[in-house]
Amino acid sequence: MLVLDCTLRDGGYYNSWNFPQRVVEQYLQAMDAANVDIVELGMRSLKNEGFKGAAGFTTDEYLDTLPLPSSLKVGVMVNAFELVNASSLEEALVSLFPKNAEESKVDLVRIACHVHEFEHALPACKWLKDRGFLVGFNLMQVAERSQAEVEALALAASKYDIDALYFADSMGSMGPEQCKTIITWFKKHWNGAIGIHTHDNMGKALQNTLTAIEEGVTWLDATVTGMGRGPGNARTEELVIEVAALQNKSVNLVPLMAVIRSYFQPLKNKCGWGTNPFYFLSGKYGIHPTFIQEMLSDPRYSEEDILAAIEHLRVEGGSKFSFNTLDATRNFFKKKGAGSWSPKSQILGKPVLILGAGPGLTEHKAAVQAFIRKYSPVVIAMNAQSSLVEDLVDLRIASHPVRLLADCQHHLNLPQPLITPASALPDDVTDSLQDKVLYDFALEVTENNFTIGETSASIPNSLAISYALAVAAAGSAKHIYLAGFDGFGSGDNRTQEMQKVFNAFIEQVKLPVTSITYTEYDIPSISVYGV
């Protein structure tokens, strides 16, 4: 009897297979302690459409970074659709599995099949077995098939050396009696190991799995907390208890429960109530407190934005609250200067990679660095964030006066030239950067508009991303890639504002923009792990 946990594969439908490395490491320790036999750590895929994390491809290089307990076998899943629709089945398999089992950390390959794909995909079994892999086939939507159809599938499978023939209750509609019936149908022609993958639409996933055990099924799927597509699956934390009892063994659930518990965040961190220095400054300068209240409740305003707005209101007067006045505090560049630096001197005809500050950049640091070394884009880092190796970053870019002042010492210590609207910055900012190489690219803020010049641009707002996109366009970049632009949540005003920027740029400038790490924005995306 084998327990196969497929959280990182099936759960990936909810988070684009983007599991933090720290969580994966804790998960592996928890699986080891809970007596799980096999961990299916993700997919193997030839398709690279939209961002997927490391578990979306589960490459040998990624597996080599994981501390895999010796007691666990490692599995990956392939969709039969990719195999049967490839121009050459063998070429597809060579691309997916460049190493044989002795050289790879992968022990088990499972192929997920719709019924109409099954016989076309079966020849992949011999290829994989010849290279030393265990092979499983997962038949989907079997509960909707007739006795004749299921028996025909079992007969076709009997002609191949398959280690486990699975059936999945894809619709979650199966009950224990139907589960028994389907197993009986399989056994008419199939004498090998049978596996079951249950869904919990009707709350019967665990019950159906236990029924399958009684009927001789020996490969059992589950996921942590039932995480999986739709309503999810049998829960690993429950199944391992039942299996341990059947085998008269003990089970250590402490690491597993710790992984589950670690996803909750303190409520106060989310709400952030209480007084703060911003209200203190508003009182000191006679600024209406509603300005502060509105900015604190609007996620578009960073700490630098709020401080800049307070300074603006201190000078211009802010005793009476007005939304128009508040909006005006975010526009630091009402007139476009001439500028003196042409981005074409650095960018002309080359791809550009713009680095944001989202957690995806740090999380996928190694893969992004490999992308840079492979494709040699001009790398532009926004502000003073330093997630990557410094010698891979060509330029830095910043436009926010308060942010520049706050980051002054960092910029002085960083080796890259700084792109900034230098001639339009306040004297205290330029004085603080007098020892820094500055590339003066001028900007003007004009609502909903990108107009690109040789050494200047009009952009829809003073966000650093708007400025960076304009610089790449002015440099006649071949293609703009983004990394670290995760987004702030679909209901967050910052996400909506950034989406407007991307929409305006793509529509007006006609320059391709592609994210290579996870992004919530509606822009083209690929996965850095699949390029």
C-alpha positions in Angstrom: 0.0 0.0 0.0 1.5 3.3 -1.1 0.5 6.9 -0.3 1.2 9.4 -3.0 0.9 13.0 -2.1 0.4 15.3 -5.1 -0.1 18.6 -3.4 2.6 20.4 -5.4 1.1 19.1 -8.7 -2.7 19.2 -8.1 -2.5 22.2 -5.8 -0.7 24.2 -8.5 -4.0 24.9 -10.2 -4.6 27.4 -7.5 -1.3 29.2 -7.3 0.2 28.6 -10.8 2.5 25.9 -9.3 4.4 28.7 -7.6 5.4 27.2 -4.2 8.0 29.1 -2.1 11.2 27.1 -1.7 11.0 27.4 2.1 7.5 25.9 2.1 8.6 23.1 -0.3 11.4 22.2 2.1 9.1 22.1 5.1 6.6 20.1 3.1 9.2 17.4 2.2 10.2 17.0 5.9 6.5 16.7 6.8 5.9 14.1 4.1 8.9 12.1 5.4 7.6 12.2 9.0 4.1 11.3 7.9 5.2 8.1 6.2 4.2 9.2 2.7 5.8 7.0 0.1 5.8 9.1 -3.0 5.7 12.9 -3.5 4.6 14.1 -6.9 6.4 17.4 -7.0 4.8 18.9 -10.1 4.3 18.8 -13.8 6.6 18.2 -16.7 5.4 20.3 -19.7 6.5 21.4 -23.1 4.0 24.3 -23.0 5.1 27.7 -21.7 2.0 29.9 -21.8 1.5 32.2 -18.8 3.7 32.2 -15.8 4.1 28.9 -13.9 6.4 28.4 -10.9 9.0 25.7 -10.6 6.5 23.0 -10.0 4.9 23.7 -13.3 8.0 22.2 -15.0 9.8 20.3 -12.2 13.0 20.2 -14.1 16.0 18.1 -13.0 17.8 21.4 -12.2 15.0 22.4 -9.9 14.9 19.0 -8.2 18.7 19.2 -7.6 18.0 22.3 -5.4 15.7 20.4 -3.0 16.7 18.5 0.1 14.9 15.3 -0.8 14.6 12.7 2.1 16.0 9.4 1.1 12.7 7.6 2.1 10.6 9.5 -0.5 10.3 8.5 -4.1 9.8 11.5 -6.4 7.1 11.7 -9.1 6.1 14.1 -11.9 3.1 14.2 -14.1 2.8 14.7 -17.9 -0.5 15.5 -19.7 -1.1 12.9 -22.4 -2.4 15.7 -24.6 1.1 17.1 -25.1 2.4 13.6 -26.0 -0.3 12.5 -28.5 -0.4 15.9 -30.2 3.4 16.2 -30.6 4.8 15.7 -34.1 7.0 13.0 -32.6 6.2 11.1 -29.4 9.8 10.2 -28.9 11.1 13.8 -29.5 8.5 15.0 -26.9 9.7 12.5 -24.4 13.3 13.3 -25.0 12.6 17.0 -24.4 10.6 16.2 -21.2 13.1 13.6 -19.8 16.6 14.4 -21.0 18.1 12.2 -18.2 17.3 8.6 -17.5 16.2 7.5 -14.1 19.7 6.8 -12.8 20.8 10.4 -13.5 17.6 12.1 -12.5 15.9 12.6 -9.1 12.6 11.5 -10.7 11.5 7.9 -9.9 8.0 7.9 -11.2 6.3 9.4 -14.2 2.5 9.5 -14.3 0.7 10.3 -17.5 -2.8 11.9 -17.1 -5.1 10.7 -19.9 -8.6 11.3 -21.1 -10.1 8.1 -22.3 -9.8 9.0 -26.0 -6.0 9.7 -25.5 -5.2 6.5 -23.6 -4.2 4.0 -26.3 -2.3 6.7 -28.2 -0.3 7.5 -25.2 0.5 4.0 -24.1 3.6 3.6 -26.2 5.3 6.2 -24.0 5.3 3.5 -21.3 7.9 1.4 -23.0 10.2 4.5 -23.7 10.0 5.5 -20.0 10.5 1.9 -18.7 13.5 1.4 -20.9 15.1 4.4 -19.2 14.4 3.1 -15.7 11.4 5.0 -14.6 8.3 3.7 -12.8 5.3 4.5 -14.9 1.7 5.2 -13.9 -1.3 6.2 -16.0 -4.1 8.3 -14.6 -7.4 7.7 -16.4 -9.7 10.7 -16.0 -13.5 10.8 -15.9 -13.8 7.0 -15.7 -16.8 7.2 -13.4 -18.8 8.4 -16.4 -17.9 5.4 -18.6 -19.7 2.2 -19.2 -18.6 -1.3 -18.2 -17.6 -2.1 -21.8 -15.5 1.0 -22.1 -13.7 0.5 -18.7 -13.0 -3.2 -19.5 -11.6 -2.1 -22.9 -9.3 0.3 -21.2 -8.1 -2.4 -18.8 -7.4 -4.7 -21.7 -5.4 -2.1 -23.6 -3.4 -1.4 -20.4 -2.7 -5.1 -19.9 -0.4 -5.2 -23.0 2.1 -2.7 -21.3 4.4 -2.9 -18.3 2.5 -0.2 -16.3 3.4 0.0 -12.6 0.1 1.6 -11.5 -3.2 2.1 -13.4 -5.1 4.9 -11.8 -8.7 6.0 -12.1 -9.7 9.5 -11.1 -13.1 10.5 -9.9 -12.7 13.7 -11.9 -16.3 15.0 -11.4 -16.4 14.0 -7.7 -19.6 12.2 -8.3 -18.6 8.7 -7.3 -19.9 6.9 -4.3 -18.5 3.8 -2.5 -20.7 1.3 -4.5 -19.7 2.8 -7.8 -16.1 2.7 -6.7 -16.3 -1.0 -6.0 -18.0 -1.6 -9.4 -15.3 0.3 -11.4 -12.6 -1.7 -9.6 -14.3 -4.9 -10.5 -14.5 -3.9 -14.2 -10.8 -3.0 -14.2 -9.8 -6.4 -12.7 -11.4 -8.3 -15.5 -8.3 -7.7 -17.7 -5.9 -5.8 -15.5 -3.9 -7.8 -13.0 -1.4 -5.1 -11.9 -1.5 -2.5 -9.2 -4.5 -0.1 -9.3 -4.5 3.4 -8.0 -7.2 5.9 -7.1 -7.4 9.7 -7.2 -10.6 11.0 -5.5 -12.2 14.4 -5.6 -14.3 15.8 -2.7 -17.3 17.4 -4.4 -19.7 15.3 -2.3 -17.4 15.0 0.7 -16.7 11.3 -0.1 -13.0 11.5 -1.2 -11.6 9.8 1.9 -14.5 7.3 2.1 -14.1 6.3 -1.5 -10.3 5.9 -1.0 -10.9 3.6 2.0 -13.4 1.6 0.0 -10.8 1.2 -2.7 -8.3 -0.1 -0.2 -10.9 -2.8 0.8 -11.2 -3.8 -2.8 -7.4 -4.2 -3.3 -6.4 -0.8 -4.6 -2.8 -0.1 -3.4 -1.8 3.3 -4.8 -3.6 6.1 -2.9 -3.5 9.8 -3.9 -4.1 12.7 -1.4 -3.1 16.3 -1.0 -2.3 18.5 2.1 -5.6 20.0 3.3 -7.1 18.5 0.1 -5.6 21.3 -2.0 -6.4 20.6 -5.6 -8.4 21.7 -8.6 -12.1 22.4 -7.9 -13.2 21.1 -4.5 -10.0 19.3 -3.9 -9.0 15.8 -3.0 -8.7 13.3 -0.1 -6.7 15.0 2.6 -3.2 13.7 3.3 -3.4 14.5 7.0 -6.4 12.2 7.3 -5.4 9.4 4.9 -2.0 8.8 6.5 -3.8 8.3 9.9 -6.1 5.7 8.3 -3.2 3.9 6.5 -1.0 3.9 9.6 -3.9 2.3 11.5 -4.4 -0.4 8.8 -0.6 -1.2 8.9 -0.4 -1.0 12.7 2.2 1.8 12.5 2.6 5.1 14.2 2.6 8.4 12.3 4.2 11.8 13.2 1.9 14.6 12.1 3.6 17.5 13.9 5.7 18.8 10.9 2.7 18.4 8.6 0.4 20.4 11.0 3.1 23.1 11.3 3.1 23.5 7.5 -0.6 23.9 7.5 -0.6 26.4 10.4 2.1 28.5 8.8 -0.2 30.0 6.2 -2.2 32.1 8.6 -1.2 35.7 9.1 -1.8 37.8 12.2 -4.9 39.9 11.7 -3.3 43.1 13.0 -0.6 42.9 10.4 -3.4 43.0 7.8 -5.4 45.8 9.3 -2.7 48.1 10.6 -4.7 50.3 13.0 -3.2 52.8 15.4 -1.6 56.2 15.3 1.5 56.9 13.2 4.1 59.6 12.3 2.0 60.7 9.3 -0.8 62.0 11.5 1.8 63.6 13.7 3.2 65.6 10.8 -0.3 66.6 9.6 -0.9 68.1 13.0 2.4 69.8 13.0 1.8 71.4 9.6 -1.9 72.2 9.9 -2.9 69.6 7.3 -6.4 68.3 7.4 -6.2 64.7 8.8 -8.6 63.4 6.1 -5.7 63.7 3.7 -3.8 61.2 5.8 -6.8 58.9 6.3 -7.5 58.8 2.6 -3.9 58.0 1.7 -3.5 55.3 4.3 -6.7 53.6 3.0 -5.5 53.9 -0.6 -2.8 51.2 -1.4 -1.5 53.3 -4.3 0.2 55.5 -1.7 3.6 54.2 -0.5 5.3 55.7 2.5 7.3 57.9 0.1 4.2 59.1 -1.6 2.6 60.1 1.7 5.7 62.0 2.9 5.9 63.8 -0.5 2.2 64.7 -0.3 2.6 66.1 3.2 5.5 68.2 2.1 3.5 69.5 -0.9 0.5 70.3 1.4 2.8 72.0 3.9 4.0 74.4 1.2 0.8 74.8 -0.8 -1.7 74.7 2.1 -3.8 71.7 3.2 -6.2 72.9 5.8 -9.2 72.1 3.7 -9.6 68.6 2.3 -10.2 68.1 -1.4 -9.7 65.0 -3.6 -8.4 67.3 -6.4 -5.8 68.7 -4.1 -4.9 65.2 -3.0 -4.5 63.9 -6.6 -2.3 66.9 -7.4 0.2 65.9 -4.7 1.2 62.8 -6.8 2.3 64.8 -9.8 5.8 66.0 -9.3 6.6 66.7 -13.0 4.1 69.1 -14.6 6.5 70.4 -17.2 8.8 68.3 -19.4 12.4 69.3 -19.6 14.7 68.6 -22.6 16.8 65.9 -21.0 20.3 65.2 -22.1 20.6 61.4 -22.3 19.4 59.2 -25.2 18.4 55.6 -24.1 19.4 54.4 -27.6 23.0 54.8 -26.6 22.5 51.7 -24.3 19.4 49.9 -25.6 19.1 50.2 -29.4 17.8 46.9 -30.8 18.3 44.9 -27.7 15.8 43.2 -25.3 15.2 45.0 -22.0 14.5 43.3 -18.7 12.9 45.6 -16.1 13.2 44.4 -12.5 10.4 45.2 -10.1 10.2 44.9 -6.3 7.7 42.1 -6.1 8.5 38.9 -4.1 8.5 36.9 -7.3 11.9 38.3 -8.3 13.6 37.1 -5.1 11.7 33.8 -5.1 12.9 33.1 -8.7 16.2 34.8 -8.4 18.3 31.9 -9.7 16.1 31.4 -12.8 16.0 35.1 -13.6 19.8 35.3 -13.4 20.1 32.3 -15.7 17.7 34.1 -18.1 20.0 37.2 -18.1 23.1 35.2 -18.7 21.4 33.3 -21.5 19.7 36.1 -23.4 21.9 39.2 -22.4 19.1 41.8 -22.1 19.7 45.3 -20.9 18.8 45.0 -17.3 17.1 48.0 -15.6 16.4 47.8 -11.9 13.8 50.1 -10.4 15.0 52.2 -7.5 17.6 50.7 -5.1 16.2 47.1 -4.8 19.1 44.6 -5.0 17.7 41.1 -5.4 20.1 40.0 -8.1 23.9 39.8 -8.4 24.9 43.4 -9.1 27.1 42.7 -12.1 24.0 41.4 -13.9 22.3 44.8 -13.6 23.2 47.4 -16.2 21.2 50.5 -15.1 19.0 51.8 -12.3 16.0 54.0 -12.7 14.1 56.2 -10.3 11.8 59.3 -10.5 10.2 59.8 -7.1 12.0 62.7 -5.4 11.3 61.5 -1.8 12.3 57.9 -2.8 15.5 59.2 -4.4 16.3 61.2 -1.2 15.6 58.2 1.0 17.7 55.9 -1.2 20.5 58.4 -1.8 23.2 56.5 0.1 22.2 53.2 -1.5 22.5 54.7 -5.0 25.9 56.1 -4.2 27.1 52.7 -3.2 25.6 50.9 -6.2 27.7 50.6 -9.3 25.2 51.3 -12.0 24.4 54.7 -13.6 21.1 56.1 -12.5 18.4 57.1 -15.0 16.4 60.0 -13.5 14.8 63.3 -14.6 17.8 65.0 -13.1 17.1 68.5 -14.4 13.6 68.6 -12.9 14.5 67.3 -9.4 14.6 69.5 -6.3 18.0 70.8 -5.4 18.3 68.8 -2.2 17.9 65.6 -4.2 20.5 66.5 -6.9 22.9 67.7 -4.3 22.7 64.4 -2.5 23.5 62.6 -5.7 26.3 64.9 -6.9 28.8 62.0 -6.9 26.6 59.7 -8.9 26.6 59.2 -12.6 23.1 60.4 -13.7 21.5 59.8 -17.1 19.0 62.7 -17.4 15.9 61.5 -19.2 13.1 64.1 -18.9 9.5 63.4 -18.2 6.1 65.1 -18.2 3.0 63.7 -16.7 0.0 63.9 -19.0 -3.0 61.7 -18.2 -3.5 58.4 -20.1 -0.7 59.3 -22.5 2.6 57.9 -23.7 4.5 60.1 -26.0 8.1 59.0 -26.6 11.0 61.3 -27.6 14.7 61.0 -28.0 15.7 62.2 -24.5 12.3 62.8 -22.9 8.8 61.4 -22.7 5.2 62.2 -21.6 3.8 59.5 -19.4 0.4 59.0 -17.7 1.8 59.2 -14.1 5.0 59.5 -12.2 5.2 55.8 -11.3 8.7 54.3 -11.8 7.2 51.6 -14.1 5.7 54.2 -16.4 9.1 56.0 -16.6 11.0 52.7 -17.1 8.7 51.6 -20.0 9.1 55.0 -21.6 12.9 54.7 -21.4 12.9 51.3 -23.0 10.6 52.6 -25.8 12.9 55.7 -26.3 15.8 53.3 -26.6 14.0 51.3 -29.4 14.1 48.1 -27.4 13.5 44.9 -29.3 11.3 43.5 -26.5 10.5 44.4 -22.9 10.5 41.7 -20.3 9.4 42.1 -16.7 10.3 40.3 -13.5 9.0 41.0 -10.0 5.7 42.6 -11.0 3.5 40.3 -9.0 0.6 42.8 -8.4 -1.2 43.8 -5.2 -4.4 41.8 -5.5 -7.3 42.2 -7.9 -9.2 44.6 -5.6 -6.2 46.8 -4.9 -6.2 50.3 -6.4 -2.5 50.0 -7.1 -3.1 47.0 -9.3 -5.8 48.8 -11.2 -3.5 51.9 -11.7 -0.7 49.7 -12.9 -3.0 47.8 -15.3 -4.0 51.2 -16.9 -0.3 51.9 -17.4 0.3 48.6 -19.2 -2.9 49.0 -21.3 -2.0 52.5 -22.4 1.6 51.6 -23.2 0.8 48.4 -25.2 -2.0 50.2 -27.1 -0.1 53.4 -27.8 3.6 52.4 -28.1 3.1 49.0 -29.8 6.1 47.5 -28.2 5.8 43.9 -26.9 5.8 43.5 -23.1 6.1 40.1 -21.4 6.4 39.0 -17.8 8.7 36.1 -17.0 7.6 35.7 -13.4 4.1 35.5 -11.9 2.0 38.5 -12.5 -1.7 39.4 -11.7 -1.6 42.0 -14.5 -3.4 41.3 -17.8 -0.3 41.3 -19.9 1.4 38.5 -21.9 3.4 36.2 -19.7 5.7 33.2 -20.0 7.6 31.2 -17.3 11.3 31.9 -16.7 11.6 28.2 -16.0 10.5 27.2 -19.5 12.6 29.5 -21.7 
